[in-house]
Amino acid sequence: MNKVCEERLRTLIDQGPQNILSGGRKGVEKESLRVSEDGRLSGRPHPVELGSALTNKYVTTDFSEALLEFVTPAFSHTWETLHFLTDIHQFAYAQLSDELLWPASMPCVIMPDGEIPLAQYGSSNVAKMKTVYRNGLGYRYGRNMQTIAGIHFNYSLPDKFWPLFRETEKSDHHSDAFRSTHYLGLIRNFRRFGWLVLYLFGASPALCKSFVRGTDSDLPELDQGSLYEPYGTSLRMGNLGYTSETQAAINISLNDLDSYVRDLSAAIDTPEPTYEKIGVRVDGEYRQLTVNKLQIENEYYSPVRPKRAARSGERPTAALQRGGIEYVEIRSLDLNVFDPVGVNQNTMRFMEAFLIYCMLSDSPPLDSAGFDEAEHNQGGTSKSGRNPDLKLLRQGKEVSLKVWAEDILQGVRAVAEVIDAGELSSDYVQATDAQLELVRNSEATPSARILTDLNDGNVGFFHYALGCAKQQIDYFSALAPLSPERSGMFEQEVRESIERQAQIEVSDRISFEEYLDSYFHS
């Protein structure tokens, strides 16, 4: 166990209340593709019955009109988060008529790249900007890559934690600066240890051949329509997923908040020759927002991001500068086809304890060698995480994944014990112990279970995932109806979101060109 983490835990236990680590805020953003009953990517517009994708707090879209995103508020208890996410699914399914939600991270049979529909948000300037940004992503990385779905887990430690932690650390930094410093420590350690999330929760070891249409792939064939990695865990997080040479060349410091904002802003302001060839406005149509390395902050892909809720019209970097880091967003969780909503309480409980472990552990600055090592470990685990011979790099030296994982889990379990003591339960320890069993038995991981199902059932990825989708709609159909209060809340949000979008559209007073100029130079 990390000695710094052990010492900090002991101090917090000695000097703080029993529930010092309990009650952290947990929210989920869950993406799912809308598909037809035969599993094809939907070409229909976003259902009006789900309200405005621009302004609905709970149901929006990501890259494509077909890529739904369900957003929960942040709750103190995992059961609240899971309950709310389940309710969103139940409400959405009631509006989808004859469509299904694709249950896997890797997409279904998709149409040629240029035919994948971009998300539309209306006629306002902010709506146009969102669509043009997505068009730029399509030109830069391909639209098919943007149809990959995942779970984003948002977490912040409880408010009561910070004053005591600042006191025990004997810090004279302002509270906002102190919190940001230690959230960045968490983020650096998540980059170091985040390969463990891919091993434990990766659920994308196979994919449909249509995803790599027109490209050379060295993946073995599972059947005529499927490719896979025999020891793969999360192909979504590897070379087939959220990677590009340009992004890999962008160096964003995680060592202090000013450097992070500086580097991210520089990438947004620096032209990229490859993107200059695409152009911004060609034949009167916008292809992308800018020719720079990043169009906006959100384009920078990272498995973890520092976040603060932005005010209306405020850029994410400006929000961070205003008040520091408020929470972290974890982006490396695959959709779990074995869970009706793609995630379960055990996963969320473990992630909470794991993130606190990352926070309390020693987290020295991360240099280029450290980044390279983290990328090496993530790539290796994504492609071959269940290979018993796999070696990762820890401070330049090879180490067995299982040996390192058990070491980390020892520390996570100690954190879980403190959380459980505050909640008078054993839930977090049980969640951590369940992950320890996966380390000791890789065949019980979600990725291995999927490949076992595919092989035992002599079925390809597409038909397997389609079968899971149909099982999930049966699950939601069998649930008791939503309470009148919850159903009414969602229906009211649908109506009000449409009204809010209309108000935004009539309030525009400047051209789109003026709007973009103001946004990028404010």
Secondary structure, DSSP 8 states (H G I E B T S, - for coil): --HHHHHHHHHHHHHS-TTTTTT-EEEEEEEEEEE-TTSBB--S---GGG--TTT-SSEEESSBTTEEEEE---BSSHHHHHHHHHHHHHHHHHH-TT-EE--SSS--B---GGGS-B----SSHHHHHHHHHHHHHHHHH-TGGGG---EEEEEE--TTHHHHHHHHTT--S-HHHHHHHHHHHHHHHHHHHTHHHHHHH--BSEEEGGGGTTS-----EEETTEEE-TT-SBGGGSTTSS--HHHHT-----S-HHHHHHHHHHHHHSB-HHHHHH-SEETTEES-S-SBS-SSGGGS--SEEEE----TT--HHHHHHHH---EEEEEEE---TTSTTS--HHHHHHHHHHHHHHHHS------HHHHHHHHHHHHHHHHHTT-TT-EEEETTEEEEHHHHHHHHHHHHHHHHHHHHHHHTSSHHHHHHHHHHHHHH-GGGSHHHHHHHHHHHTT--HHHHHHHHHHHHHHHHHHS----HHHHHHHHHHHHHHHHHHHHHHHH--S-HHHHHHHHHH-
